[in-house]
């Protein structure tokens, strides 16, 4: 996907331009974000780590192809990058080949409370369903009430706590494709 939009947002590749790397660093170095992504209290260490993360996302986007990827969420009216939306295969804890698909979101705190995560995730999920996916999952660290609320806004159903993916206990949610 080179770019995809909703009413207020553009989902596009992260670039390696210095202001974008600065924004990645600003998002992922914040404990209030990183704590829900499995980071240690240190979070992201420096801009070089941010640049490497963007490089890995771009490589995975190229390898996985549409509708999968990890993209910047840009606000149309301001050009501000609110955060990241991802749509990827969930890694099974038992090491078997992944088959389930995850939608996820990581937003900068200055972009919380505007509905950007919900709008971006809804747009990406709709693309996945249009591509023929039967269902999409979200996984959330227990206690992350903001993300739980977002799963509800998407209409996702709770499945309880599981260690099926990533090898750790997470709250799981599912959304089934609408019946045509």
Long-range contacts (C-beta under 8 A, 24 or more apart in sequence): 1-61, 1-66, 1-67, 1-69, 1-71, 1-127, 4-71, 4-123, 4-124, 4-127, 5-76, 5-123, 6-119, 6-120, 6-122, 6-123, 7-119, 8-75, 8-76, 8-77, 8-116, 8-119, 9-73, 9-74, 9-75, 9-76, 9-82, 9-116, 9-119, 9-120, 9-123, 10-73, 10-74, 10-76, 11-71, 11-72, 11-73, 11-74, 11-85, 11-120, 11-123, 11-124, 12-71, 12-72, 12-74, 13-57, 13-58, 13-61, 13-69, 13-71, 13-72, 14-54, 14-57, 14-58, 14-70, 14-71, 14-72, 14-84, 15-54, 15-72, 16-51, 16-54, 16-55, 20-54, 20-72, 20-81, 21-47, 21-50, 21-51, 21-54, 22-47, 22-50, 23-81, 23-108, 24-50, 24-51, 24-53, 24-54, 25-49, 25-50, 26-108, 27-83, 27-84, 27-106, 27-107, 27-108, 28-53, 28-106, 30-108, 30-109, 32-109, 33-106, 33-107, 33-108, 33-109, 35-141, 36-140, 36-141, 36-144, 36-147, 37-106, 38-141, 38-166, 38-168, 60-88, 64-88, 64-89, 66-127, 66-131, 67-124, 67-127, 67-128, 67-130, 67-131, 67-133, 68-101, 71-124, 73-105, 73-107, 73-111, 73-116, 73-117, 73-120, 75-111, 75-116, 80-111, 81-108, 82-107, 82-108, 82-111, 82-114, 82-116, 82-117, 82-120, 83-107, 83-108, 83-111, 83-116, 83-117, 85-117, 85-120, 85-121, 85-124, 87-124, 87-125, 87-127, 87-128, 87-136, 90-137, 90-139, 90-164, 90-165, 90-166, 91-165, 91-166, 92-164, 92-165, 93-163, 93-164, 93-165, 93-166, 93-167, 100-135, 100-137, 100-165, 101-128, 101-133, 101-135, 101-136, 101-137, 102-136, 102-137, 102-138, 102-139, 102-165, 103-128, 103-136, 103-137, 103-138, 103-154, 104-138, 104-139, 105-147, 105-150, 112-146, 117-150, 118-150, 118-153, 118-154, 121-150, 121-154, 122-154, 125-154, 125-175, 129-177, 129-178, 133-177, 134-176, 134-177, 135-174, 135-175, 135-176, 135-177, 136-174, 136-175, 137-165, 137-172, 137-173, 137-174, 137-175, 138-172, 138-173, 138-175, 139-165, 139-166, 139-170, 139-171, 139-172, 139-173, 140-170, 140-171, 140-172, 140-173, 141-170, 141-171, 142-169, 142-170, 142-171, 144-171
